[in-house]
């Protein structure tokens, strides 16, 4: 069910209402599936994914961030919705706001042609297909990672087709995906191509064994060998690849922050419930300052993360690219949420490192977040470059 317009004087009333319904669904239905044994690769199996999406469709919360015309609610409203979805590691997958699908839907909604939207976007927005975004390349090949200018995968025009060759790495969700966006180097720069999956010439070398475990299909190393893509499946125009990546980059980076803020909030709730009933040395754990102060620090940093996300979302809602702001938010939020998850583990002691609660998984997911969508150090390096560019000697006097 897509979102509808709000007539309230509260600019975020629509988002709050949707988020309330999503939260009720995630807490009341999705959380009950967290110990479901159905797994494939390094994430939930598609049988589980589509069962949950059917339930979300029945509850009216499937693709809740989308408008009837195919557009999106505001970034501030998205923050409310995705935080609610993130309360369970399965929540974003269940309601169809998980990465990379959410970011791919956003990009296609902005730049795809009408024909491309019908063929490639509609299966995603309906929740009946998953997608993959092919950009990162293996380190051993010297290919693109945090530095996209190192792109090695090539696309050469051959009549009414393009022929793509190369290797990709950490391609999230490819195993079982139905739609792909492939980034390749062309004579005029870089170009994005839309593909149906599976496709001749695209083969999974292996699914990586990673610390996180919430992504259907896992993260794959992929071979692209003489992949023939019709010219009408170019996204945007030839040579527009890096420009289009910027359209997707900041919003997708920020939605990671939104989802994992929900996860960290859930971890704090579980840790709090634990210390409110566990006794040691004559009193509840919450009454020991060493424990209570850690949860107080979490409370502070959860609010700081929320405010940072909302600030960046407001920037994006002006129409700005928000590259600098999203880098700042990604660093601040990912580092804070990792500290929060770590403290939750710590106050729960031995229980915290077991699978008896979802806190242990949340910790692993958030640890990966400090690397995914750009490691903290790369964002800081980019911000330092901006500081140098913007430096004005006379202002320091």
C-alpha positions as MATLAB code, in Angstrom:
seq = 'XXXXXXXXXXXXXXXXXXXXXXXXXXXXXXXXXXXXXXXXXXXXXXXXXXXXXXXXXXXXXXXXXXXXXXXXXXXXXXXXXXXXXXXXXXXXXXXXXXXXXXXXXXXXXXXXXXXXXXXXXXXXXXXXXXXXXXXXXXXXXXXXXXXXXXXXXXXXXXXXXXXXXXXXXXXXXXXXXXXXXXXXXXXXXXXXXXXXXXXXXXXXXXXXXXXXXXXXXXXXXXXXXXXXXXXXXXXXXXXXXXXXXXXXXXXXXXXXXXXXXXXXXXXXXXXXXXXXXXXXXXXXXXXXXXXXXXXXXXXXXXXXXXXXXXXXXXXXXXXXXXXXXXXXXXXXXXXXXXXXXXXXXXXXXXXXXXXXXXXXXXXXXXXXXXXXXXXXXXXXXXXXXXXXXXXXXXXXX';
ca = [
       0.000    0.000    0.000;
       1.440    3.350   -1.000;
       1.322    6.556    0.976;
      -1.297    9.225    0.427;
      -1.137   12.961    0.846;
      -1.772   14.564    4.223;
      -4.115   17.478    4.851;
      -2.809   18.093    8.348;
      -0.996   21.275    9.287;
       1.742   19.024   10.646;
       4.086   18.587    7.642;
       5.097   15.171    8.908;
       1.648   13.902    9.941;
       1.466   11.544    6.973;
       4.888   10.110    7.793;
       4.004    9.679   11.464;
       0.805    7.851   10.610;
       2.564    5.489    8.209;
       5.409    4.920   10.676;
       2.918    4.028   13.410;
       1.381    1.331   11.221;
       4.782    0.033   10.131;
       5.988   -0.148   13.730;
       2.881   -2.076   14.794;
       3.438   -4.555   11.957;
       7.158   -4.987   12.640;
       6.719   -5.448   16.394;
       3.551   -7.517   16.179;
       4.306   -9.739   13.169;
       7.841   -9.505   11.803;
       9.647   -9.869   15.130;
       8.049  -13.279   15.521;
       9.984  -14.491   12.481;
      13.435  -13.484   13.740;
      14.318  -17.075   14.665;
      12.824  -18.570   11.522;
      15.422  -21.068   10.246;
      14.869  -20.312    6.568;
      18.197  -18.875    5.390;
      19.976  -18.860    2.044;
      23.481  -17.668    1.314;
      24.025  -15.168    4.085;
      20.538  -13.800    4.624;
      16.873  -14.750    4.869;
      15.698  -17.111    2.138;
      13.332  -15.745   -0.489;
      10.569  -18.058    0.733;
      10.674  -16.120    3.996;
      11.085  -12.734    2.285;
       8.017  -13.127    0.111;
       5.940  -14.644    2.881;
       6.652  -11.544    4.969;
       5.903   -9.261    2.028;
       2.554  -10.967    1.510;
       1.786  -10.259    5.161;
       2.903   -6.653    4.742;
       0.687   -6.307    1.674;
      -2.280   -7.608    3.662;
      -1.490   -5.183    6.474;
      -1.272   -2.261    4.056;
       2.373   -1.462    4.816;
       4.194   -2.780    1.742;
       6.381   -0.100    0.103;
       4.987    2.457    2.571;
       7.380    5.202    1.440;
       5.889    5.397   -2.063;
       3.157    7.722   -3.309;
       0.330    6.625   -5.644;
       2.015    8.444   -8.561;
       5.243    6.498   -8.008;
       7.031    9.296   -6.193;
       8.392    9.213   -2.662;
       7.321   10.815    0.579;
       9.741   13.450    1.858;
      13.093   12.428    3.276;
      11.947   13.551    6.742;
       8.900   11.298    6.480;
      11.088    8.497    5.145;
      13.212    8.825    8.290;
      10.184    8.100   10.459;
       9.076    5.143    8.336;
      12.460    3.478    7.941;
      13.315    3.854   11.619;
      10.102    1.953   12.383;
      10.951   -0.696    9.786;
      14.440   -1.097   11.247;
      13.160   -2.196   14.649;
      13.728   -5.750   13.385;
      16.534   -6.901   11.074;
      13.762   -8.459    8.965;
      11.600   -5.332    9.017;
      13.062   -3.452    6.025;
      12.942   -6.598    3.875;
       9.370   -7.333    4.941;
       7.955   -3.897    4.109;
      10.192   -3.428    1.039;
      12.426   -0.584    2.187;
      15.681   -2.551    2.438;
      18.951   -1.843    0.658;
      19.694   -2.040   -2.207;
      16.060   -2.137   -3.354;
      15.047    1.134   -1.703;
      17.935    3.048   -3.264;
      17.381    1.445   -6.657;
      13.685    2.298   -6.564;
      14.560    5.884   -5.703;
      16.997    6.182   -8.613;
      14.688    4.551  -11.154;
      11.815    6.731   -9.997;
      13.943    9.802  -10.687;
      15.604    8.988  -14.020;
      14.135    5.894  -15.750;
      12.000    6.239  -18.876;
       8.336    5.261  -18.769;
       9.116    1.964  -20.489;
      11.994    1.256  -18.115;
       9.811    1.994  -15.102;
       7.170   -0.441  -16.282;
       9.701   -3.204  -16.925;
      12.219   -2.711  -14.123;
      10.675   -0.487  -11.436;
       7.165   -1.897  -11.082;
       8.355   -5.382  -10.031;
      10.366   -3.706   -7.262;
       7.699   -1.344   -5.982;
       5.164   -4.188   -5.933;
       7.530   -6.181   -3.734;
       7.511   -9.109   -6.166;
      11.194   -8.847   -7.091;
      14.503   -7.915   -5.488;
      17.374   -6.034   -7.091;
      21.143   -5.621   -7.117;
      23.425   -2.649   -7.782;
      26.697   -3.574   -9.528;
      29.359   -0.985   -8.790;
      32.026   -2.181   -6.298;
      34.826   -4.326   -7.753;
      37.316   -6.802   -6.238;
      40.320   -5.319   -4.466;
      42.612   -7.875   -6.099;
      41.615   -6.477   -9.507;
      42.443   -2.925   -8.414;
      38.847   -2.006   -9.169;
      36.383    0.524   -7.841;
      35.521    0.504   -4.159;
      35.457    3.684   -2.127;
      37.162    5.296   -5.135;
      34.714    4.901   -8.063;
      37.236    6.432  -10.488;
      39.045    3.057  -10.444;
      36.156    1.432  -12.335;
      37.518   -1.487  -14.394;
      34.378   -3.105  -15.802;
      33.981   -2.022  -19.435;
      31.058   -1.562  -21.806;
      31.667   -1.379  -25.564;
      29.011   -0.416  -28.119;
      28.206   -3.132  -30.666;
      25.386   -2.070  -32.976;
      22.185   -1.827  -30.945;
      23.794   -3.483  -27.931;
      26.489   -2.854  -25.372;
      28.883   -5.642  -24.431;
      29.968   -5.611  -20.776;
      32.965   -7.405  -19.274;
      34.435   -7.311  -15.792;
      34.097   -8.490  -12.212;
      32.113   -7.026   -9.329;
      32.328   -7.568   -5.569;
      30.035   -7.198   -2.547;
      26.990   -7.165   -4.809;
      24.217   -7.268   -2.261;
      21.159   -9.365   -3.011;
      22.248  -10.683   -6.405;
      21.475  -14.330   -5.607;
      17.736  -14.446   -6.299;
      17.404  -10.883   -7.657;
      15.206  -10.072  -10.654;
      16.512   -6.604  -11.560;
      20.054   -5.245  -11.784;
      21.758   -1.902  -12.336;
      25.270   -2.355  -13.753;
      27.891    0.393  -13.700;
      30.580    0.118  -16.382;
      33.269    2.291  -17.933;
      32.489    3.615  -21.405;
      34.410    5.872  -23.777;
      32.578    8.918  -22.433;
      33.005    8.134  -18.720;
      30.751    5.673  -16.911;
      27.308    4.379  -17.775;
      24.522    2.576  -15.911;
      22.658   -0.299  -17.537;
      19.408   -1.976  -16.504;
      19.291   -5.767  -16.759;
      16.863   -8.568  -16.097;
      18.227  -11.207  -13.749;
      19.321  -13.917  -14.034;
      21.046  -13.096  -17.343;
      23.429  -14.871  -19.696;
      27.002  -13.861  -18.965;
      26.380  -12.796  -15.345;
      27.512  -15.506  -12.948;
      28.132  -15.640   -9.222;
      31.642  -16.804   -8.366;
      30.813  -17.071   -4.685;
      28.650  -15.572   -1.964;
      30.915  -14.008    0.637;
      30.843  -15.022    4.284;
      30.303  -11.645    5.956;
      29.689  -10.457    9.504;
      26.138   -9.313    8.736;
      23.231  -11.626    7.984;
      20.151   -9.570    7.142;
      20.453   -9.221    3.356;
      18.566  -11.721    1.171;
      21.000  -13.219   -1.312;
      24.022  -12.106    0.713;
      26.954  -10.299   -0.924;
      28.495  -11.830   -4.049;
      31.622  -11.809   -6.162;
      30.348  -11.689   -9.745;
      31.754  -12.351  -13.201;
      30.357  -10.419  -16.185;
      31.486  -12.041  -19.426;
      30.341  -10.688  -22.795;
      27.035   -9.553  -21.321;
      24.960   -8.142  -24.185;
      22.620   -5.364  -23.095;
      20.234   -3.628  -25.533;
      20.876    0.081  -25.983;
      17.395    0.993  -24.722;
      18.407   -0.385  -21.311;
      20.899    2.407  -20.682;
      19.754    4.319  -17.605;
      19.844    8.032  -18.326;
      22.412    8.558  -21.063;
      25.784    7.090  -21.902;
      28.428    8.777  -19.763;
      25.960    9.820  -17.059;
      26.902    7.027  -14.648;
      28.773    9.043  -12.051;
      26.201   11.840  -12.175;
      23.375    9.368  -11.607;
      25.328    7.733   -8.798;
      25.237   11.083   -6.991;
      21.433   11.141   -7.302;
      21.278    7.788   -5.518;
      24.220    8.175   -3.167;
      23.236   10.630   -0.438;
      19.611    9.468   -0.004;
      20.616    5.780    0.043;
      23.430    6.505    2.496;
      21.005    8.296    4.785;
      18.380    5.546    4.629;
      21.018    3.175    6.017;
      21.252    5.510    9.000;
      17.475    5.518    9.383;
      17.075    1.741    9.343;
      19.921    1.077   11.746;
      18.718    3.774   14.116;
      15.605    1.640   14.481;
      17.744   -1.432   15.127;
      19.810    0.343   17.788;
      16.607    1.581   19.413;
      15.402   -2.028   19.653;
      18.734   -3.130   21.154;
      18.423   -0.408   23.791;
      14.920   -1.600   24.647;
      16.052   -5.199   25.059;
      19.104   -4.233   27.121;
      16.955   -2.021   29.331;
      14.448   -4.811   29.927;
      17.332   -7.116   30.863;
      18.926   -4.795   33.451;
      15.524   -4.044   34.965;
      15.072   -7.676   36.010;
      18.625   -9.006   36.506;
      20.092   -8.634   39.990;
      23.729   -8.659   41.085;
      25.433   -7.688   44.342;
      22.183   -6.979   46.119;
      20.416   -4.762   43.587;
      19.129   -4.543   40.022;
      21.767   -3.993   37.349;
      20.141   -0.676   36.389;
      20.982    0.617   39.870;
      24.712    0.042   39.355;
      26.155    3.250   37.946;
      28.476    1.363   35.612;
      25.410   -0.115   33.928;
      22.944    2.741   34.231;
      25.429    5.276   32.871;
      26.011    3.174   29.743;
      22.298    3.147   28.981;
      22.147    6.881   29.707;
      24.933    7.411   27.170;
      22.900    5.347   24.718;
      19.850    7.493   25.318;
      21.850   10.617   24.540;
      23.464    9.199   21.415;
      20.182    7.815   20.059;
      18.739   11.308   20.186;
      21.869   12.805   18.614;
      21.662   10.274   15.769;
      17.981   11.050   15.239;
      18.676   14.778   15.044;
      21.592   14.284   12.656;
      19.401   12.202   10.340;
      16.590   14.756   10.435;
      19.027   17.599    9.702;
      20.425   15.816    6.642;
      16.924   14.821    5.500;
      15.869   18.472    5.648;
      18.815   19.365    3.407;
      17.824   16.686    0.886;
      14.234   17.908    0.964;
      15.403   21.284   -0.380;
      16.535   19.494   -3.537;
      20.233   19.765   -2.687;
      22.490   16.780   -3.345;
      23.518   16.772    0.319;
      26.843   15.069   -0.359;
      28.702   16.759    2.486;
      25.801   16.562    4.900;
      25.223   12.865    4.214;
      28.915   12.128    4.751;
      28.754   13.902    8.100;
      25.582   12.067    9.061;
      26.914    8.693    7.961;
      30.046    9.062   10.085;
      28.274   10.438   13.150;
      25.384    7.978   13.066;
      27.290    4.797   12.213;
      29.912    5.425   14.883;
      27.305    6.343   17.519;
      25.100    3.348   16.751;
      28.071    1.010   17.004;
      28.865    2.379   20.459;
      25.220    1.962   21.431;
      25.045   -1.652   20.257;
      28.354   -2.413   21.968;
      27.103   -1.025   25.291;
      23.921   -3.073   24.974;
      26.012   -6.216   24.576;
      28.155   -5.198   27.541;
      25.347   -4.555   30.025;
      23.736   -7.868   29.103;
      26.951   -9.788   29.805;
      27.068  -13.351   28.527;
      23.468  -13.179   27.319;
      24.416  -10.292   25.060;
      26.781  -12.343   22.939;
      24.337  -15.217   22.405;
      21.571  -15.605   19.886;
      19.003  -15.649   22.684;
      18.081  -12.080   21.743;
      18.417  -10.133   18.496;
      20.953   -7.746   20.104;
      23.903   -9.870   18.993;
      22.764   -9.713   15.359;
      22.109   -5.988   15.575;
      25.671   -5.521   16.830;
      27.046   -7.416   13.823;
      24.857   -5.542   11.351;
      25.869   -2.143   12.714;
      29.546   -3.109   12.740;
      29.287   -3.714    8.999;
      27.490   -0.365    8.597;
      30.683    1.457    9.581;
      32.127    0.192    6.270;
      29.128   -0.126    3.941;
      28.299    2.956    1.839;
      31.771    4.311    2.515;
      34.020    3.643    5.509;
      34.193    6.306    8.192;
      37.770    7.160    7.224;
      36.878    7.796    3.552;
      34.098   10.170    4.547;
      36.396   12.000    6.948;
      39.037   12.281    4.209;
      36.417   13.747    1.863;
      35.303   16.204    4.538;
      38.907   17.211    5.233;
      39.355   17.948    1.514;
      36.314   20.207    1.660;
      37.694   21.989    4.714;
      40.906   22.634    2.778;
      39.018   23.876   -0.300;
      36.809   26.183    1.731;
      39.584   27.564    3.943;
      39.867   31.323    3.810;
      43.058   32.617    5.477;
      41.594   35.996    6.387;
      38.851   34.369    8.464;
      41.483   32.877   10.777;
      42.802   36.292   11.792;
];
